[in-house]
Amino acid sequence: MPTWTVEVKESVIEDLRALGRKEGRAVWKLAAERLAADPLVETRNLKILRPNPFAERELRLLGKYRVLFGVEPGARKVVIVVVGEKRGASVFVRGRRFSEHESHSAK
């Protein structure tokens, strides 16, 4: 069975860099492996989000990191739109509390 193609929005590179070299690389490696295998299956760490204009799904990694992404099933493509760190009830991206309307767009 063919694997999925995993792409990232340009802003995600900065999101990963903000996590630090070691953590950013670990998050990228795990996310790419997991999402290339099967991004559609719902598991304890891979959830479908409530309808919103930003991302369809969330992948939880290493206990505290969140990868928000969309899926294009026809093209077998996954697009990562944001990577952040979960602190309490909020996700922080590049050190700031994440809000879709601030610095990221779903384009």
C-alpha positions in Angstrom: 0.0 0.0 0.0 1.5 3.4 -1.0 2.3 5.8 1.8 1.0 9.3 2.1 3.0 12.4 1.1 3.6 14.8 4.0 4.0 18.5 3.3 4.4 21.5 5.6 3.3 25.1 5.3 6.3 27.4 5.2 5.5 28.8 8.7 5.9 25.3 10.2 9.6 25.4 9.7 9.8 28.3 12.1 7.4 26.5 14.5 9.8 23.5 14.6 12.9 25.8 15.0 11.2 27.4 18.0 11.0 24.1 19.8 14.8 23.8 19.7 17.1 21.7 17.5 16.7 18.4 19.3 12.9 18.6 20.0 12.1 20.1 16.6 13.9 17.3 14.8 12.3 14.7 17.0 8.8 16.1 16.4 9.3 16.4 12.7 10.6 12.8 12.4 7.8 11.3 14.4 5.1 13.4 12.7 6.4 12.5 9.2 6.6 8.8 10.0 3.2 8.6 11.7 1.3 10.7 9.1 2.9 9.0 6.1 1.7 5.6 7.4 -2.0 6.5 7.8 -3.3 9.9 8.8 -7.0 8.9 8.6 -7.1 6.3 11.4 -8.3 7.8 14.7 -6.3 6.7 17.7 -5.6 7.9 21.2 -2.9 10.3 19.8 -4.5 11.2 16.5 -7.9 13.0 16.7 -10.4 14.5 14.4 -11.0 18.1 15.5 -14.3 19.8 15.8 -15.2 21.7 12.6 -13.0 24.8 12.2 -11.5 26.7 9.3 -7.9 26.0 10.3 -7.2 22.3 10.6 -9.1 19.0 10.4 -6.9 16.8 12.7 -4.5 16.8 15.6 -1.5 14.5 16.2 -0.2 14.4 19.8 3.5 13.6 20.1 5.9 13.1 23.0 3.2 14.0 25.5 3.3 17.7 25.0 3.6 18.6 21.3 0.7 19.1 18.9 0.7 18.9 15.2 -2.3 20.3 13.4 -2.9 19.1 9.9 -5.3 18.7 7.0 -5.8 15.7 4.7 -6.4 15.4 1.0 -7.5 11.8 0.6 -7.8 11.9 -3.2 -4.1 13.0 -3.6 -3.0 10.9 -0.5 -1.5 14.1 0.8 -1.1 15.5 4.4 -0.4 19.2 5.0 0.9 20.2 8.4 -0.3 23.7 9.2 1.1 24.3 12.7 3.3 22.7 15.3 3.2 23.8 19.0 3.6 22.8 22.6 0.6 22.0 24.8 0.7 23.9 28.2 -2.4 23.4 30.3 -5.4 24.0 28.1 -3.6 26.0 25.5 -1.2 25.4 22.6 1.8 27.6 22.4 3.4 28.3 19.0 6.8 30.1 18.9 6.3 31.0 22.6 2.9 32.6 22.1 -0.5 31.3 22.9 -1.9 29.9 19.6 -4.9 31.6 18.0 -5.7 30.8 14.4 -6.3 34.4 13.4 -2.9 35.7 14.6 0.1 34.7 12.6 -0.9 31.6 10.7 -3.4 31.2 7.8 -5.0 28.1 6.4 -4.0 28.9 2.8 
